[in-house]
């Protein structure tokens, strides 16, 4: 079950990033993360911390809970 939640999270981060017209590099810079970390989150290689989820949500100007809605 947890894997399904993380798949939704990863997919939504990518979706909202693209909706805002940001590249992975631009998002990474705005969140003070590496592009490899953003890429890894979107590909399911890394599971982001709560702090990272909130940082990404702030940059994308959305509520963090939206990452978990299918």
Kinemage of the C-alpha trace (Angstrom):
@kinemage 1
@onewidth
@group {chain A} dominant
@subgroup {mainchain}
@vectorlist {calphas} color= white
{ca unk a 1} P 0.000 0.000 0.000
{ca unk a 2} L 2.807 2.442 0.833
{ca unk a 3} L 4.314 1.945 -2.624
{ca unk a 4} L 1.050 3.050 -4.225
{ca unk a 5} L 1.081 6.265 -2.163
{ca unk a 6} L 4.648 7.001 -3.194
{ca unk a 7} L 3.814 6.330 -6.854
{ca unk a 8} L 1.004 8.878 -6.635
{ca unk a 9} L 3.343 11.340 -4.891
{ca unk a 10} L 6.057 10.932 -7.521
{ca unk a 11} L 3.622 11.266 -10.395
{ca unk a 12} L 2.004 14.367 -8.915
{ca unk a 13} L 5.291 16.123 -8.211
{ca unk a 14} L 6.205 15.675 -11.867
{ca unk a 15} L 2.718 16.736 -13.031
{ca unk a 16} L 2.656 19.932 -10.948
{ca unk a 17} L 6.254 20.772 -11.877
{ca unk a 18} L 5.401 20.540 -15.559
{ca unk a 19} L 2.178 22.538 -15.079
{ca unk a 20} L 4.284 25.356 -13.609
{ca unk a 21} L 6.626 25.128 -16.600
{ca unk a 22} L 9.680 24.224 -14.523
{ca unk a 23} L 12.470 21.862 -15.451
{ca unk a 24} L 13.855 19.472 -12.872
{ca unk a 25} L 16.906 21.722 -12.627
{ca unk a 26} L 14.830 24.845 -11.992
{ca unk a 27} L 12.787 23.088 -9.310
{ca unk a 28} L 15.929 21.699 -7.713
{ca unk a 29} L 17.540 25.135 -7.525
{ca unk a 30} L 14.421 26.742 -6.046
{ca unk a 31} L 14.196 23.953 -3.423
{ca unk a 32} L 17.948 23.934 -2.675
{ca unk a 33} L 18.162 20.316 -3.794
{ca unk a 34} L 20.207 18.579 -6.450
{ca unk a 35} L 18.690 17.840 -9.825
{ca unk a 36} L 19.598 14.188 -9.218
{ca unk a 37} L 17.448 14.237 -6.092
{ca unk a 38} L 14.431 15.707 -7.914
{ca unk a 39} L 14.915 13.249 -10.746
{ca unk a 40} L 15.226 10.386 -8.264
{ca unk a 41} L 12.006 11.398 -6.515
{ca unk a 42} L 10.104 11.571 -9.796
{ca unk a 43} L 11.475 8.177 -10.917
{ca unk a 44} L 10.783 6.506 -7.589
{ca unk a 45} L 14.432 6.043 -6.694
{ca unk a 46} L 14.141 8.268 -3.608
{ca unk a 47} L 11.275 8.859 -1.216
{ca unk a 48} L 11.256 12.503 -0.173
{ca unk a 49} L 11.237 13.578 3.449
{ca unk a 50} L 8.335 15.587 4.810
{ca unk a 51} L 10.594 18.650 4.760
{ca unk a 52} L 11.326 18.074 1.064
{ca unk a 53} L 7.638 17.567 0.243
{ca unk a 54} L 6.809 20.882 1.909
{ca unk a 55} L 9.680 22.665 0.133
{ca unk a 56} L 8.554 21.387 -3.269
{ca unk a 57} L 4.932 22.284 -2.520
{ca unk a 58} L 5.934 25.807 -1.520
{ca unk a 59} L 7.894 26.339 -4.739
{ca unk a 60} L 5.029 24.936 -6.814
{ca unk a 61} L 2.545 27.042 -4.819
{ca unk a 62} L 0.246 24.139 -3.937
{ca unk a 63} L -0.910 22.513 -0.732
{ca unk a 64} L 1.263 19.456 0.103
{ca unk a 65} L -1.751 17.157 0.468
{ca unk a 66} L -2.412 17.518 -3.277
{ca unk a 67} L 0.631 15.361 -3.971
{ca unk a 68} L -1.233 12.413 -2.462
{ca unk a 69} L -4.507 12.692 -4.388
{ca unk a 70} L -4.894 10.478 -7.416
